[in-house]
């Protein structure tokens, strides 16, 4: 009597079991696409004859667009459903790939990055919510790992194509476009994870607020958080050029591997430390980033890629840990209905740190050279770490025990 019923529900059950893998893969694809241009910047620079400053501007407009998308449409999937927003994001990212394919100058690249940032912001929020809908615990872990893993795949995969395949500035985006089409088709095979609700127009108004009980902690952590995101921004914009200029290595795969090392080790750090206490995570993260940055600078000055790569792995593990520790330090301090406003404030701080210092590094690179710019950038990050640790140790309300 129950057998037909059971058989009928099997496809739905199977689709629901496969849904987390689909959403994780889609998230990774969006962030892989976002890091794919990084190894191509030198090729674009040679083809279109622009300075390191414009490289960082092309990178930064993506971050600004992503931030705007997160703030304005970050909650839209709560009202329209996850799948329609993800589908629209995929279509928008396809438009970005077409703009990259048609690029005839830096203005095309800027337009493509803006569209890509808007698509990625909308996708990140809706996919992240879908993963948490399916499994709050595993979904949160996946939301931390998928973007970092995707960025590593994008940087490494593009570098491989640049070194070994023809027409890399076209092939990269053709491959990504095909994968996006596949994701768009598969999306309708996985179940919707939420119900539509009213309040769509009201959700478009950004909610930015730092509740009183979280202000001291966020203020104390600000120098550390800025340092973390500034390092990530530097890697994703200028490090391939830095590696080539300072070590003499012209192999694109080398620069891409260094960028990928940062995100891979970051994802590994998040995964391995996910069950540790916040204080322990921060005690690991900050010293690791400090040691890693110093090792990277040493490798740069002795023109040794292996030392530079080792330093990147150490810094990346620290970056992942410090990112995890920062979020864990502030989010539990507020009520559930206050988290959206606090998260928006955190996003604003983080993405401004991700983009603005990188633009400054572009100016420094043009004026002084890549090595000198990297020295100044590293010194600034280390000073921010010192300031942050001092703030945490001397604050009247110690959010963390760092000593």
N, C-alpha and C positions, 0 to 999 in steps of 0.2 A: 504493500500500500504506500509506503514512504519512499520507495526506490526512485520513482520518477521525479519526486520533489528533490531528492538528494542530488540526482543527476543534473537537474536543472540549475541548481545553485553552484555546481562545481566551477563553471567558467567565471562566475562572479568571485568565488573564493580564490581561484587561481589568480585572477587579475588583481585582487587586493594584496595577495602575497607578493606579486611581482611589482606592485606599485612603488614600494620604497626604492627598489633598484632602478626603476625608470626615473624617478624624481632625482635620485642621487646622480645618475648618469647625465641627466639634463642640466642639473646645476653645474656639474663638472664641465660640461660642454660650453656653457655660457662663459665660465671663467677661463677655460682654455682659449676660447675665442678672444677674450679680453687681453690675454698675455701674448697671443700669437704675433701681434705687430712688433713686440719688443725686439726680437732678433732681426727684424727687417728695417729698423730705424736707420742703421748705417747705409743700407742699400738705398733707402729713400733719400737720405742726406746727400749721397753721391749723385743720384739721379736728378734731384730737384735743386741741388746746391743751396741748402739752408743750414743754419748754424745749430749748435747744441741747444740754444735757447728755444728754438722752434720745436725741437724734439720734445722738450719738457712741456711746452705749451700743448702739443698734440696729445701728450700723455695726460696732462692736467685737465683738459676739457672733458675727457672721459670721466674722471673722478667727480668733477662738478656736476655733470649730467646725471651720473649715477646717484649722487647725493640728492639732487633735486627730485629724481624719480622716487627714491626711497621715502622722502618726506611728503611728497604730494600724493602718490598713488600706492604707497606702501601698504595701506589697509584696504585697498579697493577689492581685493579678492575675498575679503570677509563678506562683501555685499553682492558681488557678481558671481562668486564661485572661483575656485582655484583654476580649473581647466580653461575657462575663457580668457583669463588674464595671462596664463602661461602661453596659450596659443597666440594671443596678440603679441606677447613678448618675443616669441619665436619668429613671427612674421616681421617684426621690427628689426630683429637681429639679421634676418635675411636681407632686408633693405641695406643695412650697414655693410654686409658682405658685398653686395652689388656695388655700393659706393667705393669700397676698397678696390674692387676689380676694375672700376672705371677711372681710378685716380690718375689725374694728369698733373697734379701739383699739390702742395701742402694744404691748400684750401679744401680739396677733396678729402684729404686725410682727416682734417679737423671735423668736417661734416660727418664723416663716417664714425669717428670716435664719439661725437655727441650722440648720434643715433644709437650707437652701441651702448653707451652709458645709460641712456634712457631705458633701453631694452633690458639690460642686465639688472638695473635697480628694481624694475617691476618684476622680473623673473625671480630674483633672489628672495624678495619678500614673499611672493606667492608660493614658490617651491618650498621655501623654508617652512612656511605655515603648513603646507600639505604634509611634509615629513613629520612635523610635530603632531598633526592631526592623527596620523597613522600610528605613531608610537612616540610619546613625549620624551622618553629617555633616549632611545636610539636615534630619534629624529634630531635631537639637540646635538648629539655627537656627530651625526652625518652633516649637519649644517656647519659644523666647525671644520670638518675634514674635506668635504667635497670641493669648496672653493680653492683651498690651498693645493689639493691634488690636481684639480683642473688647471690651475695656473702653471704648475710644473709640467703637465702634459703639453700645454700650449707652447711654452717657451722651448721645451726640448724637441717637440715634434716639428715646430717651425724651423729650428736650427738645423735639424736633420735634413729637412727639405731644401733649405738654403744651400747646404753643403753638397748634397748628393743628387738633387732633382733639378730638372729644368724649370725655368720661369717661376721661381719660388713666390714672387710677389703676386702671382695669379693662382698658382696651385694650392697654396695654403687656404685661400678663401673659397676656392671651388670645393675642396674637400670639406671644409666647414659648412658650406652651403648645402651640400648633399646630406651631411649628418643632421643639419637642422630640419631639412625636409623630412627625413626619416623620423625625427623626434616629433614633428608636427602630426604625422600620421599615427604613430604609436600612442600619442597622448589620449586619443579617443578610445583606446582599448583599456585604459586604467580607470578606476572609478573616481568619481568626484568625492572629496573628503569633507565637504562642509555644505551647509544649506545657505541659500541666498537670504539676505535680510535687508531691511530698510536702512536708510541713513547714508546712502551713497554720496550725496552732495556734501554732507557735513564731514565725511571722512576725508575729503580732498583738502581740507584746511589743516596744514601741518600743526601738530601738537608738540610744542617744545617747552619742557619745564623740568627743572631740577628741584625736586622736593627738598625741603629744609634738612631732613635727616640724612640726605645723601650729598649735600653740598661740600661739607668739609672733606669727605673721602674723595670725591671726584676732583676737588681742587688739589688735594695732595698728590693724587695720581696723574694729574694732567701733564706734568713734565715727562713722566715715564711713558704715558700713552702717546704723546706727541713724538717722542723719540722712536718708539716702535713703528709707528706709521710712516714717519719720515724716512726711516731706513728702508722700509718696503717700497716706498715711492722712488727712492734713489735707485734701487735695484731694477725696478721694472721700467725705468726710463733711460738711465745712463750707463748702467754697469757693463752691457756688452761693448759699448764704445770705450769704456775705461779699461776693460781687460785687453782689448786689442791695442790700445794706445800705450799702455804701461808695460805690458808683457811681451809685445811684439807678436803675439799669436793672432794670425789672421783667420783661423778656422772658425766659422760661425758656430759650430757645435760646441766650442769651448766656452764662448760667452753665454750661449744658451744654457749650457750645463751648470754654469755658476748661478745663473738666475734660478734654474730649477732646483738647485741644491738648497737654496734658501727656503723655498716653499715646501719641498719634500721634508726637510728636517723640521720645519715649522709644524706640518701636519703630524709628523711622528711625535714631536714634543707634546702636542695637544692630546694625542691618543694615549701615550704612556702615562701622562700625568693627570688624566681626567678624574681619577678617584682620590687624588692626594688633596691635602688641605690647601686652602688658598695661600696661607703664609708660606708653606713649603714650596708651592709652585712659584711664588714670587722670589723666594730665596734662591731657587734654581735659575729662574729666568733672567733676572737682572745681571748677576755675575757672568752667566753664559753669554749674553749679548755683549757685555763689556769685553770679555776675553776674545770672543769671535771678531769683534770690530778691530781690536788691536792686532789680531792675527792677520786679518784681511789687509790692513794697512802695511804690515810688515811684508806680506807676500807681494803687494803691489810695488813696494820700493826695492825689493830684491828681484823683481820681475820673474817670480816663480808662481806659475798657475796652481800647482799642487798646494802650496801654502795658502794661497788666496781661496782655493776651494775648501780647504779644511776649515779656515776661519769662517767661511760662509755657512758651512754645516753647523758649526758651534753657535754662530750668531742666529741661525734659523731656528735651532731648537730653543734658544732663549727667547726669540721673538714669539714663537707659538705659545710658550709657557707664559710669557708676560701678558700677551693678549688674553689668554684664558683667565689668568689671575686678576687682571683688571676688570673684566666683565663680571667675574664672580664676586669681586669686592663691592661693586656698586649695586647690582641688580637686586640682591636679597634685602637691601636696606629700605626698599619702598614697597608699597601695597601693589597688588596686581593691577589695579586700575590706574596706577601712576607710572607703570613701566614703559608705556608707549612714549610718553613725554620725555622720560629720562633717556630712553634708547635713542630718540631723535637727537637730543642734545649730545649724546655720545657719538652718534654718526657725524654730526656737524664738526665736532672737534677732530674726529679721526680722519675724515676725508679731506678736511682743510690741511691737516698735517701730512696727509698722503700726497698732496698736490703742490701746495705753495712752496715748501722747502725745495722740492725738486726743480721748480722753475728758477729759484735762486741759485741752485747748483748749476743750472744751465748757463746763467749769466757768469758765474764764477769760472766755469769750464772754458767759456769763450775768452774771458779776460786773462785768466791765469794758467789754464791748462787743466786736463782731467786729474792728474795726480795731486796738484795743489788744491783743487776744488774738493777732492775726496778727503784730503787731510783736514781741511777746515770743516767739512761736513761731519766727519767722524768726531772731531774735537767738540763740535756743538752737541752731538748726540750724547757723548760721554758727560758733558757738563749738565745736560738735562737729566741724565740718570743720577748724577750726584745731587742735584737739586731735589729731585723726587725722593730719593732715599732719605735725605736730610729732613724733608717735609714730613715724611712718614714717621721718622724716629722722634722728631721733636714736637709733633702736633699734640695738642692737649687731648684730643680724642684719637687715639691711635687705631686706625682701621685695620692695620696689619702689624705684626711684630717682625720687623726687619732689623736685624742687628748682626 
